[in-house]
Amino acid sequence: MSKKIIGDLMREVQRIQSEMIRVQEEAKTKTVEASAGGGVVVAVANGAGEIVSIKIEKDVVNPDDIEMLQDLIVAAVNEALKRAQEMVQEEMAKLTGGLNIPNLGALGNLFGR
């Protein structure tokens, strides 16, 4: 492979890496919402995979059935985290043209960058 091709490839890898970092930073400010139990428990997650809030309707809080409330919270949180991950993956797919590039940073390291 010629040095020009390798240089061009490395510039493109660096550009994509920079864009990926930008997308990840932007994703931290975006949120998704998921609910369980017909909306009685709502979890909100950001693109960093963090739960930023949980809302629980008063009617669902029953001291005699804590297990149901716990199940609803887990369901809402898991769905919110799944949606947050999908949101980030969609943004990354736009950047990479749909190609799955799991170790893009390793490619830069391969060429000594």
CNS distance restraints for C-alpha pairs under 8 A (distance, minus, plus):
assign (resid   1 and name CA) (resid   5 and name CA) 6.58 0.50 0.50
assign (resid   1 and name CA) (resid   6 and name CA) 6.84 0.50 0.50
assign (resid   2 and name CA) (resid   6 and name CA) 6.37 0.50 0.50
assign (resid   3 and name CA) (resid   7 and name CA) 5.90 0.50 0.50
assign (resid   4 and name CA) (resid   8 and name CA) 6.02 0.50 0.50
assign (resid   5 and name CA) (resid   9 and name CA) 6.02 0.50 0.50
assign (resid   6 and name CA) (resid  10 and name CA) 6.09 0.50 0.50
assign (resid   7 and name CA) (resid  11 and name CA) 6.21 0.50 0.50
assign (resid   8 and name CA) (resid  12 and name CA) 6.28 0.50 0.50
assign (resid   9 and name CA) (resid  13 and name CA) 6.17 0.50 0.50
assign (resid  10 and name CA) (resid  14 and name CA) 6.07 0.50 0.50
assign (resid  10 and name CA) (resid 108 and name CA) 6.80 0.50 0.50
assign (resid  10 and name CA) (resid 111 and name CA) 7.57 0.50 0.50
assign (resid  11 and name CA) (resid  15 and name CA) 6.11 0.50 0.50
assign (resid  12 and name CA) (resid  16 and name CA) 6.15 0.50 0.50
assign (resid  13 and name CA) (resid  17 and name CA) 6.04 0.50 0.50
assign (resid  13 and name CA) (resid 104 and name CA) 7.31 0.50 0.50
assign (resid  13 and name CA) (resid 107 and name CA) 7.56 0.50 0.50
assign (resid  13 and name CA) (resid 108 and name CA) 6.65 0.50 0.50
assign (resid  14 and name CA) (resid  18 and name CA) 6.10 0.50 0.50
assign (resid  14 and name CA) (resid 108 and name CA) 7.23 0.50 0.50
assign (resid  15 and name CA) (resid  19 and name CA) 6.21 0.50 0.50
assign (resid  16 and name CA) (resid  20 and name CA) 6.02 0.50 0.50
assign (resid  16 and name CA) (resid  95 and name CA) 7.33 0.50 0.50
assign (resid  16 and name CA) (resid  96 and name CA) 7.48 0.50 0.50
assign (resid  17 and name CA) (resid  21 and name CA) 6.28 0.50 0.50
assign (resid  17 and name CA) (resid 104 and name CA) 7.02 0.50 0.50
assign (resid  17 and name CA) (resid 105 and name CA) 6.90 0.50 0.50
assign (resid  18 and name CA) (resid  22 and name CA) 6.29 0.50 0.50
assign (resid  19 and name CA) (resid  23 and name CA) 6.11 0.50 0.50
assign (resid  19 and name CA) (resid  95 and name CA) 7.34 0.50 0.50
assign (resid  20 and name CA) (resid  24 and name CA) 6.10 0.50 0.50
assign (resid  20 and name CA) (resid  92 and name CA) 6.77 0.50 0.50
assign (resid  20 and name CA) (resid  95 and name CA) 7.43 0.50 0.50
assign (resid  21 and name CA) (resid  25 and name CA) 6.17 0.50 0.50
assign (resid  22 and name CA) (resid  26 and name CA) 6.15 0.50 0.50
assign (resid  23 and name CA) (resid  27 and name CA) 6.00 0.50 0.50
assign (resid  23 and name CA) (resid  88 and name CA) 7.84 0.50 0.50
assign (resid  23 and name CA) (resid  91 and name CA) 6.94 0.50 0.50
assign (resid  23 and name CA) (resid  92 and name CA) 7.19 0.50 0.50
assign (resid  24 and name CA) (resid  28 and name CA) 6.59 0.50 0.50
assign (resid  24 and name CA) (resid  47 and name CA) 7.39 0.50 0.50
assign (resid  24 and name CA) (resid  48 and name CA) 7.44 0.50 0.50
assign (resid  24 and name CA) (resid  88 and name CA) 7.32 0.50 0.50
assign (resid  25 and name CA) (resid  29 and name CA) 7.38 0.50 0.50
assign (resid  26 and name CA) (resid  30 and name CA) 6.85 0.50 0.50
assign (resid  26 and name CA) (resid  47 and name CA) 8.00 0.50 0.50
assign (resid  27 and name CA) (resid  31 and name CA) 7.81 0.50 0.50
assign (resid  27 and name CA) (resid  46 and name CA) 6.88 0.50 0.50
assign (resid  27 and name CA) (resid  47 and name CA) 4.32 0.50 0.50
assign (resid  27 and name CA) (resid  48 and name CA) 6.48 0.50 0.50
assign (resid  27 and name CA) (resid  88 and name CA) 6.50 0.50 0.50
assign (resid  28 and name CA) (resid  46 and name CA) 5.59 0.50 0.50
assign (resid  28 and name CA) (resid  47 and name CA) 4.68 0.50 0.50
assign (resid  28 and name CA) (resid  48 and name CA) 4.96 0.50 0.50
assign (resid  29 and name CA) (resid  46 and name CA) 6.57 0.50 0.50
assign (resid  29 and name CA) (resid  47 and name CA) 6.98 0.50 0.50
assign (resid  30 and name CA) (resid  46 and name CA) 5.52 0.50 0.50
assign (resid  30 and name CA) (resid  47 and name CA) 5.89 0.50 0.50
assign (resid  31 and name CA) (resid  44 and name CA) 6.49 0.50 0.50
assign (resid  31 and name CA) (resid  45 and name CA) 5.45 0.50 0.50
assign (resid  31 and name CA) (resid  46 and name CA) 4.20 0.50 0.50
assign (resid  31 and name CA) (resid  47 and name CA) 6.33 0.50 0.50
assign (resid  31 and name CA) (resid  84 and name CA) 7.08 0.50 0.50
assign (resid  32 and name CA) (resid  44 and name CA) 5.65 0.50 0.50
assign (resid  32 and name CA) (resid  45 and name CA) 5.51 0.50 0.50
assign (resid  32 and name CA) (resid  46 and name CA) 6.32 0.50 0.50
assign (resid  32 and name CA) (resid  47 and name CA) 7.99 0.50 0.50
assign (resid  32 and name CA) (resid  80 and name CA) 6.33 0.50 0.50
assign (resid  32 and name CA) (resid  83 and name CA) 6.46 0.50 0.50
assign (resid  32 and name CA) (resid  84 and name CA) 5.95 0.50 0.50
assign (resid  33 and name CA) (resid  42 and name CA) 6.86 0.50 0.50
assign (resid  33 and name CA) (resid  43 and name CA) 5.75 0.50 0.50
assign (resid  33 and name CA) (resid  44 and name CA) 4.44 0.50 0.50
assign (resid  33 and name CA) (resid  45 and name CA) 6.50 0.50 0.50
assign (resid  33 and name CA) (resid  80 and name CA) 5.60 0.50 0.50
assign (resid  33 and name CA) (resid  83 and name CA) 7.79 0.50 0.50
assign (resid  34 and name CA) (resid  42 and name CA) 5.68 0.50 0.50
assign (resid  34 and name CA) (resid  43 and name CA) 5.44 0.50 0.50
assign (resid  34 and name CA) (resid  44 and name CA) 6.52 0.50 0.50
assign (resid  34 and name CA) (resid  76 and name CA) 5.52 0.50 0.50
assign (resid  34 and name CA) (resid  77 and name CA) 7.28 0.50 0.50
assign (resid  34 and name CA) (resid  79 and name CA) 5.80 0.50 0.50
assign (resid  34 and name CA) (resid  80 and name CA) 4.84 0.50 0.50
assign (resid  34 and name CA) (resid  83 and name CA) 7.83 0.50 0.50
assign (resid  35 and name CA) (resid  39 and name CA) 4.97 0.50 0.50
assign (resid  35 and name CA) (resid  40 and name CA) 7.14 0.50 0.50
assign (resid  35 and name CA) (resid  41 and name CA) 5.47 0.50 0.50
assign (resid  35 and name CA) (resid  42 and name CA) 4.21 0.50 0.50
assign (resid  35 and name CA) (resid  43 and name CA) 6.20 0.50 0.50
assign (resid  35 and name CA) (resid  75 and name CA) 7.81 0.50 0.50
assign (resid  35 and name CA) (resid  76 and name CA) 4.89 0.50 0.50
assign (resid  35 and name CA) (resid  79 and name CA) 7.68 0.50 0.50
assign (resid  35 and name CA) (resid  80 and name CA) 7.87 0.50 0.50
assign (resid  36 and name CA) (resid  40 and name CA) 6.40 0.50 0.50
assign (resid  36 and name CA) (resid  41 and name CA) 5.36 0.50 0.50
assign (resid  36 and name CA) (resid  42 and name CA) 6.57 0.50 0.50
assign (resid  36 and name CA) (resid  72 and name CA) 5.57 0.50 0.50
assign (resid  36 and name CA) (resid  73 and name CA) 7.37 0.50 0.50
assign (resid  36 and name CA) (resid  75 and name CA) 6.17 0.50 0.50
assign (resid  36 and name CA) (resid  76 and name CA) 5.11 0.50 0.50
assign (resid  37 and name CA) (resid  41 and name CA) 6.56 0.50 0.50
assign (resid  37 and name CA) (resid  72 and name CA) 6.35 0.50 0.50
assign (resid  40 and name CA) (resid  55 and name CA) 7.82 0.50 0.50
assign (resid  40 and name CA) (resid  56 and name CA) 5.77 0.50 0.50
assign (resid  40 and name CA) (resid  57 and name CA) 5.07 0.50 0.50
assign (resid  40 and name CA) (resid  60 and name CA) 6.69 0.50 0.50
assign (resid  41 and name CA) (resid  54 and name CA) 7.12 0.50 0.50
assign (resid  41 and name CA) (resid  55 and name CA) 5.67 0.50 0.50
assign (resid  41 and name CA) (resid  56 and name CA) 4.63 0.50 0.50
assign (resid  41 and name CA) (resid  57 and name CA) 6.53 0.50 0.50
assign (resid  41 and name CA) (resid  72 and name CA) 6.36 0.50 0.50
assign (resid  41 and name CA) (resid  73 and name CA) 6.21 0.50 0.50
assign (resid  41 and name CA) (resid  76 and name CA) 6.55 0.50 0.50
assign (resid  42 and name CA) (resid  54 and name CA) 5.60 0.50 0.50
assign (resid  42 and name CA) (resid  55 and name CA) 5.05 0.50 0.50
assign (resid  42 and name CA) (resid  56 and name CA) 6.58 0.50 0.50
assign (resid  42 and name CA) (resid  73 and name CA) 7.79 0.50 0.50
assign (resid  42 and name CA) (resid  76 and name CA) 6.01 0.50 0.50
assign (resid  42 and name CA) (resid  77 and name CA) 7.93 0.50 0.50
assign (resid  43 and name CA) (resid  51 and name CA) 6.98 0.50 0.50
assign (resid  43 and name CA) (resid  52 and name CA) 7.78 0.50 0.50
assign (resid  43 and name CA) (resid  53 and name CA) 5.85 0.50 0.50
assign (resid  43 and name CA) (resid  54 and name CA) 4.47 0.50 0.50
assign (resid  43 and name CA) (resid  55 and name CA) 6.49 0.50 0.50
assign (resid  43 and name CA) (resid  73 and name CA) 7.67 0.50 0.50
assign (resid  43 and name CA) (resid  76 and name CA) 5.45 0.50 0.50
assign (resid  43 and name CA) (resid  77 and name CA) 5.38 0.50 0.50
assign (resid  43 and name CA) (resid  80 and name CA) 6.04 0.50 0.50
assign (resid  44 and name CA) (resid  51 and name CA) 5.78 0.50 0.50
assign (resid  44 and name CA) (resid  52 and name CA) 5.61 0.50 0.50
assign (resid  44 and name CA) (resid  53 and name CA) 5.20 0.50 0.50
assign (resid  44 and name CA) (resid  54 and name CA) 6.35 0.50 0.50
assign (resid  44 and name CA) (resid  77 and name CA) 7.60 0.50 0.50
assign (resid  44 and name CA) (resid  80 and name CA) 6.05 0.50 0.50
assign (resid  45 and name CA) (resid  49 and name CA) 6.26 0.50 0.50
assign (resid  45 and name CA) (resid  50 and name CA) 5.38 0.50 0.50
assign (resid  45 and name CA) (resid  51 and name CA) 4.24 0.50 0.50
assign (resid  45 and name CA) (resid  52 and name CA) 5.38 0.50 0.50
assign (resid  45 and name CA) (resid  53 and name CA) 7.20 0.50 0.50
assign (resid  45 and name CA) (resid  77 and name CA) 7.86 0.50 0.50
assign (resid  45 and name CA) (resid  80 and name CA) 5.58 0.50 0.50
assign (resid  45 and name CA) (resid  81 and name CA) 6.02 0.50 0.50
assign (resid  45 and name CA) (resid  84 and name CA) 6.25 0.50 0.50
assign (resid  46 and name CA) (resid  50 and name CA) 5.56 0.50 0.50
assign (resid  46 and name CA) (resid  51 and name CA) 6.59 0.50 0.50
assign (resid  46 and name CA) (resid  52 and name CA) 6.74 0.50 0.50
assign (resid  46 and name CA) (resid  84 and name CA) 6.05 0.50 0.50
assign (resid  47 and name CA) (resid  84 and name CA) 5.12 0.50 0.50
assign (resid  47 and name CA) (resid  85 and name CA) 6.69 0.50 0.50
assign (resid  47 and name CA) (resid  87 and name CA) 7.07 0.50 0.50
assign (resid  47 and name CA) (resid  88 and name CA) 6.13 0.50 0.50
assign (resid  48 and name CA) (resid  84 and name CA) 7.69 0.50 0.50
assign (resid  49 and name CA) (resid  81 and name CA) 5.90 0.50 0.50
assign (resid  49 and name CA) (resid  84 and name CA) 6.28 0.50 0.50
assign (resid  49 and name CA) (resid  85 and name CA) 6.87 0.50 0.50
assign (resid  50 and name CA) (resid  81 and name CA) 7.50 0.50 0.50
assign (resid  51 and name CA) (resid  77 and name CA) 7.27 0.50 0.50
assign (resid  51 and name CA) (resid  80 and name CA) 7.86 0.50 0.50
assign (resid  51 and name CA) (resid  81 and name CA) 7.50 0.50 0.50
assign (resid  56 and name CA) (resid  60 and name CA) 7.30 0.50 0.50
assign (resid  56 and name CA) (resid  61 and name CA) 7.90 0.50 0.50
assign (resid  57 and name CA) (resid  61 and name CA) 7.36 0.50 0.50
assign (resid  60 and name CA) (resid  69 and name CA) 6.85 0.50 0.50
assign (resid  61 and name CA) (resid  65 and name CA) 7.94 0.50 0.50
assign (resid  61 and name CA) (resid  66 and name CA) 7.43 0.50 0.50
assign (resid  61 and name CA) (resid  69 and name CA) 6.79 0.50 0.50
assign (resid  62 and name CA) (resid  66 and name CA) 6.32 0.50 0.50
assign (resid  62 and name CA) (resid  69 and name CA) 7.88 0.50 0.50
assign (resid  65 and name CA) (resid  69 and name CA) 7.05 0.50 0.50
assign (resid  66 and name CA) (resid  70 and name CA) 6.17 0.50 0.50
assign (resid  67 and name CA) (resid  71 and name CA) 6.12 0.50 0.50
assign (resid  68 and name CA) (resid  72 and name CA) 6.22 0.50 0.50
assign (resid  69 and name CA) (resid  73 and name CA) 6.19 0.50 0.50
assign (resid  70 and name CA) (resid  74 and name CA) 6.19 0.50 0.50
assign (resid  71 and name CA) (resid  75 and name CA) 6.10 0.50 0.50
assign (resid  72 and name CA) (resid  76 and name CA) 6.13 0.50 0.50
assign (resid  73 and name CA) (resid  77 and name CA) 6.04 0.50 0.50
assign (resid  74 and name CA) (resid  78 and name CA) 5.98 0.50 0.50
assign (resid  75 and name CA) (resid  79 and name CA) 6.17 0.50 0.50
assign (resid  76 and name CA) (resid  80 and name CA) 6.09 0.50 0.50
assign (resid  77 and name CA) (resid  81 and name CA) 6.14 0.50 0.50
assign (resid  78 and name CA) (resid  82 and name CA) 6.12 0.50 0.50
assign (resid  79 and name CA) (resid  83 and name CA) 6.13 0.50 0.50
assign (resid  80 and name CA) (resid  84 and name CA) 6.13 0.50 0.50
assign (resid  81 and name CA) (resid  85 and name CA) 6.19 0.50 0.50
assign (resid  82 and name CA) (resid  86 and name CA) 6.22 0.50 0.50
assign (resid  83 and name CA) (resid  87 and name CA) 6.06 0.50 0.50
assign (resid  84 and name CA) (resid  88 and name CA) 6.40 0.50 0.50
assign (resid  85 and name CA) (resid  89 and name CA) 6.15 0.50 0.50
assign (resid  86 and name CA) (resid  90 and name CA) 6.05 0.50 0.50
assign (resid  87 and name CA) (resid  91 and name CA) 6.41 0.50 0.50
assign (resid  88 and name CA) (resid  92 and name CA) 6.17 0.50 0.50
assign (resid  89 and name CA) (resid  93 and name CA) 5.99 0.50 0.50
assign (resid  90 and name CA) (resid  94 and name CA) 6.38 0.50 0.50
assign (resid  91 and name CA) (resid  95 and name CA) 6.57 0.50 0.50
assign (resid  92 and name CA) (resid  96 and name CA) 6.22 0.50 0.50
assign (resid  92 and name CA) (resid  98 and name CA) 7.85 0.50 0.50
assign (resid  93 and name CA) (resid  97 and name CA) 5.59 0.50 0.50
assign (resid  93 and name CA) (resid  98 and name CA) 4.30 0.50 0.50
assign (resid  93 and name CA) (resid  99 and name CA) 6.56 0.50 0.50
assign (resid  93 and name CA) (resid 100 and name CA) 7.42 0.50 0.50
assign (resid  94 and name CA) (resid  98 and name CA) 6.27 0.50 0.50
assign (resid  96 and name CA) (resid 100 and name CA) 7.44 0.50 0.50
assign (resid  96 and name CA) (resid 101 and name CA) 7.69 0.50 0.50
assign (resid 103 and name CA) (resid 107 and name CA) 6.82 0.50 0.50
assign (resid 104 and name CA) (resid 108 and name CA) 6.98 0.50 0.50
assign (resid 105 and name CA) (resid 109 and name CA) 6.54 0.50 0.50
assign (resid 106 and name CA) (resid 110 and name CA) 6.11 0.50 0.50
assign (resid 107 and name CA) (resid 111 and name CA) 6.77 0.50 0.50
assign (resid 108 and name CA) (resid 112 and name CA) 6.50 0.50 0.50
assign (resid 108 and name CA) (resid 113 and name CA) 5.07 0.50 0.50
assign (resid 109 and name CA) (resid 113 and name CA) 5.11 0.50 0.50
